Structures are given as C-alpha cells and as structure tokens.
Amino acid sequence: MYSFIVNPNSRSGQGREIWNHLRSIMESQGISYQYYLTEYVGHATEFARKISASGTPDEPATLVTVGGDGTIYEVLTGIEDLDNVIFGFIPTGSGNDFCRSMGLPRNPEEALRIILNKRRIVSMDVPKIQLGSHAYRFGISAGMGYDAAICQEVLITPGKKFLNRLHLGKLTYLMVALKQFLFLTPFTVTVQTDTEGEQIFPKTWFATAMNQKYEGGGFKFCPDARPDDGLLDVIVLSGISRLKMLFCLPSALWGGHTKIKGVHILKCRDVHITSDYPLPVHKDGESGGIQREFSVSIEKKPLKIIMPVL
Ligand SMILES: Nc1ncnc2c1ncn2[C@@H]1O[C@H](COP(=O)(O)OP(=O)(O)OP(=O)(O)O)[C@@H](O)[C@H]1O
C-alpha cells in the first residue's frame, strides 16, 4: 500500500491537477493507495507522523510526497522514526532543487512510474535545524541571510501565482533577488563547526548548511555536497563587494563561484551559526522566521529513499 501526502497548492495550485492525473494512472493500473491532501501549513507534518507510525523497521510504510521542495521539510519533520518509512518524491513544485541534486526525474509521471515499478532504495542523510526550542528536519538546505530573505519575500509576493500560471515563476525569484541584492546589508557571522572550530566572517551575504548541491532553483552552491556522506557542506559568502557578487552569483549556476575569494565551504557534521543581528532564516525554502542563531546537525539514522534504477 502506498501512502501519498499531496500539496495541492504547490506550483500555485497546479499540484492538484497533476495529482488528479497521477491518480487516474494508478486507478487504471489497479494500484492500491491512500492519499492525504494538505490544507494548511504544517498539515504534511501531521500526516507524515500518522503514516510513519503505521510502519515498522521490518515493514516500513511507503510514504510518497507529492509537492514542491518546501513540502519535503514538512514531511521529513513529521516522520516519527526514519526506519519506519521508505520515502518517495514526486515533484509538483517550481524550484526542483531536490530532484536536480538527487538525480530524480522532474516529470511527475516518470517519478510515479519509478516509485511503482523500478525500485532502487538508497540511504540519504537527514539534517535537522534547531531554531530556538523547535527542531525541523530538511532535505536540501537551511540558511540565513540573502537566500532566506529571497525565500521569505517570494512567499508573500502577490504576483507569484499569476506568473506561475504563465510558467514564469522564475521571474518572481529574479525580481525579488534583485531587490534584496540592492538593499541587503551584509552582516558578521560566527560559524562554529565540529571540524574547524569557531570562525568569524565579516560582511557576509549568506551562511547556509547544505545537504545537497543545489538550492535557490538551480544554484550549484556546494558542488561537492553528497547527501550520503554523513556531512553537511556549509557555504559562507563573505567579504565580497556588491559588484563582485554580480559575477559570483551567476557563476554559481555551474559551480564556478567556488574559485572566487570570499566563498568558503566547510565540511562538518554539525554547525552553529550566529549573526550580529536577527536575519531571515529558511529551511528548504520555507520561512524559519527572523533569527539571530541556529544549529544544524545530521540525524543518526538515514532515510531510505526510492531512486531510479541505474
Ligand atoms: N492547501 C494548502 N494551502 C496553502 N499552503 C499550503 C497548502 N498545503 C501546503 N501548503 C504550504 O505550501 C508550502 C510548500 O509549498 P511547496 O514547496 O510544496 O510548493 P512550491 O512553493 O510551489 O514549490 P517550490 O518550493 O519547489 O518552489 C508549505 O509552506 C506548506 O505548508
């Protein structure tokens, strides 16, 4: 039995249409499944808790997330015991950094086919961000500063839905990124890792802990990140002038930014990041509020995830 958690609101409502199409495919094949449609923020976490409680390490529940990257963190956060589930993902969002990084298909129909037929199960690290008294798991990245400021503003940008309908969703990100680029004041950040101790980075644009290579809708910020090496790749962009950022950011699309002075990538198992004043924080592109500090570590148990057969 497959259990699907579906965010019908992903890609500004197109998630519902895609899911209806996927359902018709499963009906025609006589597949046995149950599904849960999310209705509000945090609903996917509640569903994941319930579904994972029905699995055991010997008989794990197959939990398939249908949504965008932001639904992944909600589902991962809700899973009671990572041993109790086999995780599948069908992308219906707009960013697609999870699929891009993991090598999963971006076509929802193809992703469904792989989940139903061609199973290869691999282990994936699951990082956890501690924000005050709350902990959240995530799949891709969590960070503070420029990237988080863009995510938070895009979430409240009125034109997003309209542009998504026209398949111009990336334009929203571009406009917000430009605005934040012009107005963000770089900050001082203290980064404490288990591997390199405490380091202070003045004039920082962002500091982000990554489990995957890509974030921000295709920026290969941590080209060496591997989701199965037990390590986080922490990227800090500091001491880079606004003018130089104009070259640095586009070169991150292919990973060329790593050669630029001021781009620091630290490998570690856990990290604590503190800024000199409160700033936007994100987890898998969703708002983590305005914070002065956060910690990220990797869960002891990995997640079993369904991948295409090689
Ligand atoms: N029915 C709903 N109505 C409004 N928001 C919802 C609903 N269900 C889930 N959400 C919220 O949607 C957000 C996640 O959206 P998701 O990332 O899946 O789609 P997206 O933003 O279109 O994709 P991407 O992040 O890849 O650009 C989460 O904040 C989640 O809580």
The ligand as an SDF file (V2000), in Angstrom:
LIG
                    3D

 31 33  0  0  0  0  0  0  0  0999 V2000
   -3.5540   23.6090    0.9730 N   0  0  0  0  0  0  0  0  0  0  0  0
   -2.5580   24.4840    1.1850 C   0  0  0  0  0  0  0  0  0  0  0  0
   -2.7630   25.8070    1.0700 N   0  0  0  0  0  0  0  0  0  0  0  0
   -1.7680   26.7000    1.2410 C   0  0  0  0  0  0  0  0  0  0  0  0
   -0.4920   26.3550    1.5490 N   0  0  0  0  0  0  0  0  0  0  0  0
   -0.2240   25.0470    1.6710 C   0  0  0  0  0  0  0  0  0  0  0  0
   -1.2230   24.0430    1.4990 C   0  0  0  0  0  0  0  0  0  0  0  0
   -0.6550   22.8460    1.6720 N   0  0  0  0  0  0  0  0  0  0  0  0
    0.6510   23.0850    1.9580 C   0  0  0  0  0  0  0  0  0  0  0  0
    0.9130   24.3950    1.9590 N   0  0  0  0  0  0  0  0  0  0  0  0
    2.2010   25.0580    2.1740 C   0  0  0  0  0  0  0  0  0  0  0  0
    2.9050   25.1100    0.9280 O   0  0  0  0  0  0  0  0  0  0  0  0
    4.3020   25.2630    1.2080 C   0  0  0  0  0  0  0  0  0  0  0  0
    5.1450   24.3200    0.3880 C   0  0  0  0  0  0  0  0  0  0  0  0
    4.9430   24.5410   -0.9510 O   0  0  0  0  0  0  0  0  0  0  0  0
    5.8360   23.6760   -1.9450 P   0  0  0  0  0  0  0  0  0  0  0  0
    7.2700   23.9770   -1.7080 O   0  0  0  0  0  0  0  0  0  0  0  0
    5.4430   22.2620   -1.8470 O   0  0  0  0  0  0  0  0  0  0  0  0
    5.4040   24.2130   -3.3430 O   0  0  0  0  0  0  0  0  0  0  0  0
    6.0620   25.3390   -4.2190 P   0  0  0  0  0  0  0  0  0  0  0  0
    6.3610   26.5120   -3.3460 O   0  0  0  0  0  0  0  0  0  0  0  0
    5.1870   25.5200   -5.3900 O   0  0  0  0  0  0  0  0  0  0  0  0
    7.3920   24.6250   -4.6970 O   0  0  0  0  0  0  0  0  0  0  0  0
    8.9360   25.0250   -4.6040 P   0  0  0  0  0  0  0  0  0  0  0  0
    9.2670   25.1720   -3.1450 O   0  0  0  0  0  0  0  0  0  0  0  0
    9.6140   23.8430   -5.2080 O   0  0  0  0  0  0  0  0  0  0  0  0
    9.0690   26.2800   -5.3830 O   0  0  0  0  0  0  0  0  0  0  0  0
    4.4890   24.9190    2.6490 C   0  0  0  0  0  0  0  0  0  0  0  0
    4.6870   26.1240    3.3620 O   0  0  0  0  0  0  0  0  0  0  0  0
    3.1490   24.3050    3.0310 C   0  0  0  0  0  0  0  0  0  0  0  0
    2.8820   24.4350    4.3790 O   0  0  0  0  0  0  0  0  0  0  0  0
  1  2  1  0
  2  3  1  0
  2  7  2  0
  3  4  2  0
  4  5  1  0
  5  6  2  0
  6  7  1  0
  6 10  1  0
  7  8  1  0
  8  9  2  0
  9 10  1  0
 10 11  1  0
 11 12  1  0
 11 30  1  0
 12 13  1  0
 13 14  1  0
 13 28  1  0
 14 15  1  0
 15 16  1  0
 16 17  2  0
 16 18  1  0
 16 19  1  0
 19 20  1  0
 20 21  2  0
 20 22  1  0
 20 23  1  0
 23 24  1  0
 24 25  2  0
 24 26  1  0
 24 27  1  0
 28 29  1  0
 28 30  1  0
 30 31  1  0
M  END
$$$$
